[in-house]
Amino acid sequence: MKKLISLLLVLVLCVSLFGTSAFAEGGERSADIVILFTSDVHCGVDQGFGYAGLQQVRDYLVASGNEVILVDDGDNIQGEPLGTMTKGEVSIDLMNKMGYSVAIPGNHEFDYGMEQFLALAERADFDYISCNFNKSGELVFQPYVIRELDGLKVAFVGVTTPETLTSSTPRYFQDENGEFVYGFFQDESGEGVYSAVQSAVDDARAEGADYVVVMGHLGNEEACRPWTYDDVISNTNGIDVFLDGHSHDTDQVVMKNKDGEDVLRSACGTKLACIGWCRIDTEGKISTGLYTWNNSDPVPALLGIQNEMSEAVAASTDTLKEKLGEVVASSQVDLTISDPVEVDANGRPIRMVRRAETNLGDLCADAYLNQSGADIAFVNGGGIRTNIAAGDITLNDILKVHPFGNAMCVIEVTGQQILDALEWGARAIPSENGGFLQVAGLSYEIHSYIESSCVADENNMFTGVEGEYRVKNVMVGGEPLDMDKIYTLASHNYMLLEHGDGYTMFDGARILQNSVKLDNQVLIDYITESLGGVIGPEYEEPTGQGRIVIVEEAP
């Protein structure tokens, strides 16, 4: 039955491949070498193929006579409660069980702090490598490792995008004085990264490597230049194949290096929807491609796969449930999204977080402000889902407040954009609106007697304000909002980057921190670290601290 499932799995896969020829010196080869690679798993261990499906694919390839090695291109340990609730530990344990041989740090490996990531690297049974992750100029990990596969020496070189400094939490890379001590050999030209890669490739060749495989977390996004995969390939030589991550694409590319020689580049998307492969056959030909699963149901569930990894993933779910029940903090006050007194006709609490300030709204906005270091923080009321009662707080209590998995971002905006956002969020008052803004770092008034003059397109996206603003007297840090001044604004990717709730006024804004960490982790870290695990009397007033004042009648 196990063999039948493996065969079925391979038959339903959609396979893409590209190939080039390279011949290594040496004796007779007895097997094809297959490098299976994953990237941007983001804790999706039971999604797509899942680890159970990945094991099934690997076992089938091994049983078919191939020599198989498994590697990961970063962003494995963050993205789901499994990672957040265990600070990556269960993810590493599952990678150990899965039998990974080599991995590189992606930008989100650092989301639980530098100390925690370095501890996770020690916990790993596999090697973390990176030729450019350094502390004060000294590499933290080995730049490459060599694995002997079917008599050949295959070198794996790791490289991580310098964008990590802003797409994870910048302070994690700084010392106590706020100076950056960790880095990625970043510079405006890209030469620091190109040189680091070239040096590692050359050293691996000098050590006798027959093939050089670069494992990159660089991607193809324009915002990542001059450190995209094609920047690196076009400015180096000696690389046979480039296995890439970061941008969640699935592009299979053949491009020229600086000497005009072909280099294969392969990427495998995210959440195990694809498994990447690189094959070096017995004649020395290199090819790359994907095993792809397009069904919405995950492979393990649909095919009923039972193996060591299905059992390990199930056990991790039990670990998660246990972790979710752990008490991590306490509150001296009730934190609410509802009116503290009034109920509706059916005796149910009246929700207020989408039309007025509440103490839980203040707490959530304060968490974004604290964790980002921005001037101002916004949290949409629709993203704050439930109360926190006074007493012990479990991880599950916090997760229920922010269940959507949005990620913290920081952008640069003008005072005018801030005013437009506040006006858009206040347009429905006194009625509810999921885009109503809970705030930190500023205060404002909503003059609800003034009719909203916000204009939206046919998709209910903000296009402007055509009349008098009902939002007035906006104060930032005790000073009136300056329409022309540049402020730093923290919120999440849903609002700032993806037009969530119709917020289009931030288009084109400079991104300072991109999807740094999940919203529930932002709240957890603020409560447990900055508040010392105790939410105190500063949040005792259910209607908040007076940051939002609704003026119902004209003065």
C-alpha positions as CSV (number, residue, x, y, z in Angstrom):
1,M,0.0,0.0,0.0
2,K,2.8,2.4,0.9
3,K,4.5,1.8,-2.5
4,L,1.1,2.3,-4.2
5,I,0.6,5.7,-2.5
6,S,4.1,6.8,-3.4
7,L,3.5,5.8,-7.1
8,L,0.2,7.6,-7.1
9,L,1.8,10.7,-5.6
10,V,4.4,10.9,-8.3
11,L,1.8,10.3,-11.1
12,V,-0.3,13.3,-10.0
13,L,2.6,15.7,-9.7
14,C,3.0,18.4,-12.3
15,V,6.7,18.5,-13.1
16,S,8.7,21.4,-14.7
17,L,12.3,20.9,-15.6
18,F,15.3,22.6,-17.1
19,G,18.6,21.1,-17.8
20,T,22.2,21.8,-18.6
21,S,25.2,19.6,-19.0
22,A,28.2,19.5,-16.7
23,F,30.6,16.6,-16.4
24,A,32.6,15.9,-13.3
25,E,35.9,14.1,-13.4
26,G,36.0,10.7,-11.7
27,G,35.0,7.1,-12.0
28,E,31.8,5.3,-12.8
29,R,28.6,6.7,-11.3
30,S,26.0,4.3,-10.0
31,A,23.0,6.5,-9.2
32,D,21.4,9.9,-10.0
33,I,21.9,12.5,-7.3
34,V,18.6,14.2,-6.3
35,I,18.7,17.3,-4.2
36,L,15.2,17.9,-2.8
37,F,14.7,21.4,-1.5
38,T,12.0,23.3,0.3
39,S,11.7,27.1,0.9
40,D,9.4,29.4,2.7
41,V,7.6,26.6,4.5
42,H,6.5,29.1,7.1
43,C,5.4,26.3,9.5
44,G,3.0,24.9,6.9
45,V,4.0,21.4,7.9
46,D,0.6,19.9,7.2
47,Q,-0.2,22.0,4.1
48,G,0.4,21.2,0.4
49,F,2.5,18.1,0.4
50,G,3.2,18.4,4.1
51,Y,6.1,16.8,5.7
52,A,4.3,13.4,5.4
53,G,4.1,13.9,1.6
54,L,7.7,15.1,1.4
55,Q,8.8,11.9,3.2
56,Q,6.8,9.9,0.7
57,V,8.4,11.6,-2.3
58,R,11.9,11.1,-0.8
59,D,11.3,7.5,0.1
60,Y,10.0,6.8,-3.5
61,L,13.1,8.4,-5.0
62,V,15.4,6.4,-2.7
63,A,13.6,3.2,-3.5
64,S,14.0,4.0,-7.2
65,G,17.8,3.9,-6.8
66,N,18.6,7.6,-6.4
67,E,20.9,9.2,-3.9
68,V,18.8,11.8,-2.2
69,I,19.6,14.8,0.0
70,L,17.2,17.3,1.6
71,V,17.9,21.0,2.1
72,D,16.0,24.1,3.0
73,D,16.3,27.7,1.7
74,G,15.0,29.6,4.7
75,D,11.8,31.0,6.3
76,N,10.9,27.6,7.7
77,I,10.2,28.3,11.4
78,Q,7.8,31.3,11.3
79,G,4.3,31.9,9.9
80,E,1.8,29.8,11.9
81,P,1.0,29.4,15.6
82,L,3.2,26.3,15.6
83,G,6.2,28.6,15.2
84,T,5.0,31.5,17.2
85,M,3.9,29.5,20.2
86,T,7.1,27.5,20.5
87,K,9.5,30.2,19.2
88,G,10.6,27.9,16.4
89,E,11.6,24.9,18.5
90,V,9.0,22.5,17.2
91,S,9.8,23.5,13.7
92,I,13.4,22.6,14.2
93,D,12.5,19.3,15.8
94,L,10.4,18.4,12.8
95,M,13.2,19.4,10.5
96,N,15.5,17.1,12.5
97,K,12.9,14.3,12.2
98,M,12.5,15.0,8.5
99,G,16.3,14.5,8.0
100,Y,17.3,17.8,6.5
101,S,21.1,17.9,5.8
102,V,21.6,21.7,5.2
103,A,19.6,24.9,5.7
104,I,20.1,28.6,5.4
105,P,18.6,31.4,7.5
106,G,15.9,33.3,5.7
107,N,14.8,36.7,7.0
108,H,12.1,35.3,9.2
109,E,14.4,32.9,11.0
110,F,15.4,35.9,13.2
111,D,11.8,36.8,14.2
112,Y,12.1,35.4,17.7
113,G,15.3,37.4,18.4
114,M,19.0,36.7,17.6
115,E,19.6,34.8,20.8
116,Q,16.7,32.4,20.1
117,F,17.7,31.8,16.5
118,L,21.3,31.0,17.5
119,A,19.9,28.6,20.1
120,L,17.7,27.0,17.4
121,A,20.8,26.6,15.2
122,E,22.4,24.7,18.0
123,R,19.3,22.6,18.4
124,A,19.4,21.6,14.7
125,D,20.9,18.3,13.7
126,F,21.6,19.8,10.3
127,D,24.1,22.5,9.3
128,Y,23.1,26.1,8.9
129,I,25.3,27.9,6.4
130,S,25.6,31.5,5.1
131,C,28.5,33.2,3.3
132,N,27.2,36.7,4.2
133,F,25.5,36.5,7.7
134,N,28.2,38.1,9.9
135,K,28.8,39.7,13.3
136,S,31.2,42.6,13.1
137,G,32.6,41.2,9.9
138,E,33.1,37.6,11.1
139,L,30.9,34.9,9.6
140,V,28.4,33.4,12.1
141,F,28.1,30.1,10.2
142,Q,30.3,28.3,7.7
143,P,29.9,29.8,4.2
144,Y,29.5,26.3,2.6
145,V,29.5,22.6,3.3
146,I,30.5,19.8,1.1
147,R,28.5,16.5,0.9
148,E,29.9,13.4,-0.8
149,L,27.1,12.0,-2.9
150,D,27.6,8.9,-5.1
151,G,31.3,9.5,-5.1
152,L,31.0,13.2,-6.0
153,K,31.7,16.2,-3.9
154,V,28.8,18.6,-4.0
155,A,29.2,21.9,-2.3
156,F,26.3,23.9,-0.9
157,V,26.9,27.6,-0.5
158,G,24.4,29.7,1.6
159,V,23.4,33.4,1.0
160,T,20.8,35.4,2.8
161,T,19.2,38.7,1.6
162,P,20.4,41.9,3.3
163,E,16.7,42.9,3.2
164,T,16.5,40.8,6.4
165,L,17.7,43.9,8.4
166,T,14.3,45.5,7.7
167,S,12.0,42.5,7.0
168,S,12.8,41.1,10.4
169,T,13.1,43.3,13.5
170,P,16.0,45.7,13.1
171,R,16.8,45.9,16.8
172,Y,17.6,42.2,16.8
173,F,20.7,43.0,14.8
174,Q,21.8,45.8,17.0
175,D,23.8,46.1,20.3
176,E,22.6,47.7,23.5
177,N,23.6,51.1,22.0
178,G,21.4,50.7,18.9
179,E,24.4,50.1,16.6
180,F,24.1,47.4,14.0
181,V,26.6,44.6,14.8
182,Y,25.0,41.8,12.7
183,G,24.8,42.2,9.0
184,F,24.9,40.6,5.6
185,F,27.7,42.4,3.8
186,Q,25.2,44.8,2.4
187,D,26.1,47.9,0.4
188,E,24.4,50.0,-2.3
189,S,26.3,48.3,-5.1
190,G,25.7,44.7,-4.1
191,E,29.5,44.0,-4.4
192,G,29.7,42.9,-0.8
193,V,27.3,40.1,-1.3
194,Y,28.7,39.2,-4.8
195,S,32.2,39.0,-3.3
196,A,31.1,36.8,-0.4
197,V,29.4,34.4,-2.7
198,Q,32.3,34.3,-5.1
199,S,34.8,33.7,-2.3
200,A,32.7,30.8,-1.0
201,V,32.4,29.3,-4.5
202,D,36.1,29.6,-5.2
203,D,37.0,28.1,-1.8
204,A,34.6,25.2,-2.3
205,R,36.1,24.5,-5.8
206,A,39.6,24.7,-4.3
207,E,38.6,22.1,-1.7
208,G,37.7,19.8,-4.6
209,A,34.0,20.4,-5.1
210,D,32.7,18.8,-8.3
211,Y,29.5,20.8,-8.3
212,V,28.5,24.0,-6.6
213,V,24.9,24.5,-5.5
214,V,24.0,27.9,-4.1
215,M,21.2,27.9,-1.6
216,G,19.8,31.4,-1.6
217,H,17.1,33.4,0.2
218,L,17.2,36.3,-2.2
219,G,14.2,36.1,-4.5
220,N,13.2,38.2,-7.5
221,E,11.5,41.3,-6.1
222,E,12.6,44.7,-7.4
223,A,12.7,46.0,-3.8
224,C,15.5,43.4,-3.1
225,R,17.9,44.8,-5.6
226,P,20.9,44.8,-5.8
227,W,20.7,41.4,-4.1
228,T,18.2,39.4,-6.2
229,Y,19.2,36.0,-7.5
230,D,19.9,37.4,-11.0
231,D,22.1,40.1,-9.6
232,V,24.2,37.5,-7.9
233,I,24.4,35.0,-10.8
234,S,25.2,37.7,-13.3
235,N,28.1,39.0,-11.1
236,T,29.7,35.7,-10.3
237,N,31.0,32.5,-11.9
238,G,31.5,28.9,-10.9
239,I,27.9,28.3,-9.7
240,D,26.2,25.2,-11.3
241,V,22.7,25.7,-9.9
242,F,21.0,28.3,-7.7
243,L,18.1,27.0,-5.5
244,D,16.3,30.1,-4.3
245,G,13.6,31.4,-1.9
246,H,12.2,34.5,-0.3
247,S,9.8,35.8,-3.0
248,H,7.5,32.7,-2.9
249,D,7.8,32.4,-6.7
250,T,8.0,29.1,-8.7
251,D,10.1,30.4,-11.6
252,Q,12.5,28.0,-13.3
253,V,15.1,30.1,-15.1
254,V,18.3,29.5,-17.1
255,M,20.5,32.6,-17.2
256,K,24.1,33.6,-18.0
257,N,26.7,34.2,-15.3
258,K,29.4,36.9,-15.7
259,D,31.4,34.6,-18.0
260,G,28.4,33.9,-20.3
261,E,27.8,30.3,-19.0
262,D,24.4,28.9,-18.2
263,V,23.3,28.7,-14.6
264,L,20.0,27.1,-13.6
265,R,17.8,28.9,-11.0
266,S,14.9,27.1,-9.4
267,A,12.4,28.3,-6.7
268,C,9.6,26.3,-5.1
269,G,7.0,28.7,-3.7
270,T,5.7,28.5,-0.2
271,K,3.8,26.4,2.3
272,L,5.0,23.1,0.7
273,A,2.7,23.6,-2.3
274,C,5.7,22.5,-4.3
275,I,8.8,20.5,-3.6
276,G,11.9,21.6,-5.6
277,W,14.3,19.1,-7.1
278,C,17.7,19.2,-8.7
279,R,19.0,16.1,-10.4
280,I,22.6,15.3,-11.4
281,D,22.3,12.2,-13.5
282,T,25.0,9.6,-14.0
283,E,26.2,11.4,-17.2
284,G,26.7,14.7,-15.3
285,K,23.6,16.5,-16.7
286,I,22.0,18.9,-14.2
287,S,18.2,19.5,-14.3
288,T,15.8,21.2,-12.0
289,G,12.1,21.3,-11.6
290,L,9.1,21.0,-9.2
291,Y,6.8,18.5,-7.8
292,T,3.6,20.5,-7.6
293,W,0.3,19.9,-5.8
294,N,-2.6,22.1,-6.9
295,N,-5.4,20.6,-4.9
296,S,-6.8,22.6,-2.0
297,D,-6.8,19.5,0.2
298,P,-3.3,18.6,1.6
299,V,-1.6,15.5,0.3
300,P,-1.4,13.6,3.6
301,A,-5.2,14.1,4.3
302,L,-6.4,13.4,0.8
303,L,-4.3,10.3,0.2
304,G,-4.4,9.1,3.8
305,I,-0.6,9.0,4.2
306,Q,0.6,7.4,7.4
307,N,4.3,7.4,8.0
308,E,6.9,8.7,10.5
309,M,6.3,12.3,9.6
310,S,2.5,12.2,9.7
311,E,2.9,10.9,13.3
312,A,5.5,13.6,14.1
313,V,3.3,16.3,12.7
314,A,0.3,15.0,14.7
315,A,2.4,15.0,17.8
316,S,3.5,18.6,17.2
317,T,-0.2,19.5,17.1
318,D,-0.6,18.0,20.5
319,T,2.5,20.0,21.6
320,L,0.8,23.1,20.2
321,K,-2.4,22.5,22.1
322,E,-0.4,22.1,25.3
323,K,1.6,25.2,24.6
324,L,-1.6,27.3,23.8
325,G,-2.9,26.4,27.3
326,E,0.2,27.7,29.1
327,V,-0.2,30.8,31.2
328,V,2.2,33.4,29.9
329,A,1.0,36.7,31.5
330,S,-1.7,38.2,33.6
331,S,-4.0,41.2,33.5
332,Q,-5.1,43.3,36.5
333,V,-8.1,44.6,34.4
334,D,-10.7,43.4,31.9
335,L,-9.7,44.3,28.4
336,T,-12.7,44.7,26.1
337,I,-13.9,45.2,22.5
338,S,-17.4,46.0,23.8
339,D,-19.4,48.6,25.7
340,P,-18.7,48.0,29.3
341,V,-22.3,48.4,30.4
342,E,-24.9,48.4,27.5
343,V,-26.2,45.3,25.8
344,D,-28.4,44.9,22.7
345,A,-32.0,43.8,22.6
346,N,-31.0,40.2,23.0
347,G,-28.8,40.9,26.0
348,R,-25.5,40.5,24.1
349,P,-22.6,43.0,24.5
350,I,-22.5,45.8,22.0
351,R,-19.2,45.8,20.1
352,M,-17.5,49.1,20.2
353,V,-13.9,48.5,18.9
354,R,-15.1,49.2,15.3
355,R,-16.5,52.6,16.1
356,A,-14.8,53.9,19.3
357,E,-11.7,53.6,21.4
358,T,-11.4,50.7,23.8
359,N,-8.7,49.7,26.3
360,L,-7.9,46.5,24.3
361,G,-7.7,48.7,21.2
362,D,-5.2,50.9,23.0
363,L,-3.2,47.8,24.1
364,C,-3.0,46.4,20.6
365,A,-1.9,49.7,19.1
366,D,0.6,50.2,21.8
367,A,2.1,46.8,21.0
368,Y,2.7,47.8,17.4
369,L,4.2,51.2,18.5
370,N,6.5,49.6,21.0
371,Q,7.7,46.7,18.9
372,S,8.2,48.7,15.8
373,G,9.8,51.9,17.2
374,A,7.6,53.9,14.8
375,D,6.1,57.4,15.5
376,I,2.5,56.2,15.1
377,A,0.7,52.9,15.1
378,F,-2.7,51.9,13.6
379,V,-4.7,48.7,14.2
380,N,-8.0,48.2,12.4
381,G,-10.8,47.4,14.8
382,G,-11.9,44.5,12.7
383,G,-8.6,42.8,13.4
384,I,-9.2,42.8,17.2
385,R,-11.6,39.9,17.7
386,T,-12.2,39.1,21.4
387,N,-11.9,40.3,25.0
388,I,-9.1,39.4,27.5
389,A,-10.5,38.9,31.0
390,A,-8.7,40.0,34.1
391,G,-6.5,37.2,35.6
392,D,-4.2,34.7,33.9
393,I,-3.6,35.0,30.2
394,T,-2.8,32.0,28.0
395,L,-1.2,32.0,24.7
396,N,-4.5,30.9,23.2
397,D,-6.2,34.0,24.7
398,I,-3.8,36.2,22.8
399,L,-4.0,34.2,19.6
400,K,-7.8,34.7,19.7
401,V,-7.3,38.5,19.8
402,H,-5.3,38.5,16.5
403,P,-6.2,35.3,14.6
404,F,-5.5,36.3,11.1
405,G,-1.7,36.1,10.9
406,N,-1.1,39.6,9.5
407,A,2.5,40.8,9.8
408,M,3.9,44.0,11.2
409,C,5.2,46.6,8.7
410,V,6.6,50.1,9.0
411,I,6.3,52.7,6.3
412,E,7.1,56.4,5.8
413,V,4.1,58.6,5.3
414,T,3.2,62.3,5.2
415,G,0.9,64.0,7.7
416,Q,-1.7,64.3,4.9
417,Q,-1.7,60.5,4.4
418,I,-2.2,60.0,8.2
419,L,-5.2,62.4,8.1
420,D,-6.7,60.7,5.0
421,A,-6.4,57.3,6.8
422,L,-8.0,58.6,9.9
423,E,-10.8,60.1,7.9
424,W,-11.4,56.9,5.9
425,G,-11.5,54.9,9.1
426,A,-14.0,57.3,10.7
427,R,-16.3,57.6,7.7
428,A,-19.0,55.3,9.1
429,I,-19.3,56.8,12.6
430,P,-21.6,56.3,14.5
431,S,-22.0,53.0,12.7
432,E,-19.4,50.2,12.7
433,N,-16.6,49.8,10.3
434,G,-14.0,47.1,10.4
435,G,-11.4,49.6,9.2
436,F,-12.0,52.0,12.1
437,L,-8.5,52.8,13.5
438,Q,-7.4,52.2,17.1
439,V,-4.2,54.3,17.5
440,A,-1.0,54.8,19.4
441,G,1.3,57.8,19.3
442,L,-1.4,60.2,18.4
443,S,-4.9,61.4,19.4
444,Y,-7.7,62.8,17.3
445,E,-11.3,64.0,17.3
446,I,-14.1,62.7,15.1
447,H,-16.8,65.4,14.5
448,S,-19.6,63.0,13.7
449,Y,-22.1,65.8,13.0
450,I,-20.2,66.5,9.8
451,E,-21.2,64.1,7.0
452,S,-18.4,62.0,5.7
453,S,-17.1,63.2,2.3
454,C,-14.8,60.3,1.6
455,V,-15.0,59.0,-1.9
456,A,-14.6,55.3,-2.9
457,D,-14.4,53.5,-6.2
458,E,-16.6,50.7,-7.3
459,N,-14.5,48.3,-5.2
460,N,-14.9,50.4,-2.1
461,M,-11.3,51.6,-2.2
462,F,-10.4,55.1,-1.0
463,T,-10.0,57.6,-3.8
464,G,-10.1,60.9,-1.8
465,V,-11.9,63.4,0.4
466,E,-14.1,65.9,-1.5
467,G,-15.4,68.0,1.4
468,E,-14.8,69.0,5.0
469,Y,-12.8,66.5,7.1
470,R,-14.7,65.2,10.1
471,V,-11.4,64.2,11.7
472,K,-9.9,67.2,13.5
473,N,-7.3,68.2,16.1
474,V,-4.9,65.4,15.3
475,M,-2.0,65.5,17.8
476,V,1.2,63.5,17.4
477,G,3.5,63.3,20.4
478,G,1.7,66.4,21.8
479,E,2.2,68.4,18.6
480,P,-0.3,69.2,15.9
481,L,-0.1,66.9,12.9
482,D,2.1,68.5,10.2
483,M,0.6,67.8,6.7
484,D,4.0,67.9,5.1
485,K,6.1,66.2,7.7
486,I,7.3,62.6,7.2
487,Y,6.2,60.2,10.0
488,T,6.9,56.5,10.5
489,L,3.7,54.5,10.7
490,A,3.4,50.9,12.0
491,S,0.6,48.6,11.2
492,H,0.3,45.3,9.3
493,N,0.7,44.2,5.7
494,Y,-3.0,43.8,5.2
495,M,-3.6,47.5,5.7
496,L,-0.3,49.2,4.6
497,L,0.6,47.0,1.6
498,E,-2.5,45.1,0.5
499,H,-5.3,47.7,0.5
500,G,-7.0,46.0,3.4
501,D,-10.3,47.8,4.4
502,G,-9.8,50.0,1.3
503,Y,-6.7,51.9,2.6
504,T,-5.1,53.0,-0.7
505,M,-3.6,56.2,0.5
506,F,-0.3,54.5,1.4
507,D,0.5,53.4,-2.2
508,G,4.1,54.2,-3.0
509,A,5.2,54.8,0.6
510,R,8.7,53.9,1.4
511,I,8.8,50.5,3.3
512,L,11.1,50.5,6.3
513,Q,10.1,47.2,7.8
514,N,8.3,44.6,5.7
515,S,6.2,41.8,7.3
516,V,8.5,41.6,10.3
517,K,6.5,39.3,12.6
518,L,2.9,38.1,13.1
519,D,0.4,40.4,14.8
520,N,-0.2,37.9,17.6
521,Q,3.5,37.7,18.2
522,V,3.7,41.5,18.3
523,L,1.1,41.4,21.1
524,I,2.7,38.5,23.0
525,D,6.2,40.2,22.9
526,Y,4.8,43.5,24.1
527,I,2.9,42.0,27.1
528,T,5.6,39.5,28.1
529,E,8.7,41.6,27.5
530,S,7.9,45.3,27.6
531,L,5.1,45.0,30.3
532,G,6.9,42.3,32.3
533,G,4.0,39.9,31.8
534,V,1.5,42.1,33.6
535,I,-1.1,44.4,32.1
536,G,-1.6,47.1,34.7
537,P,-4.0,49.8,35.7
538,E,-3.0,52.1,32.9
539,Y,-5.4,50.1,30.8
540,E,-8.2,49.9,33.4
541,E,-10.6,52.3,31.7
542,P,-12.8,50.2,29.2
543,T,-13.2,53.2,26.9
544,G,-9.5,53.8,26.7
545,Q,-7.1,56.6,27.5
546,G,-8.8,59.4,25.6
547,R,-7.0,59.1,22.3
548,I,-10.2,59.2,20.3
549,V,-12.8,61.7,21.1
550,I,-16.2,61.7,19.2
551,V,-17.8,65.2,19.0
552,E,-21.5,64.7,18.2
553,E,-22.6,68.4,18.0
554,A,-21.1,71.4,16.5
555,P,-19.3,73.7,19.0
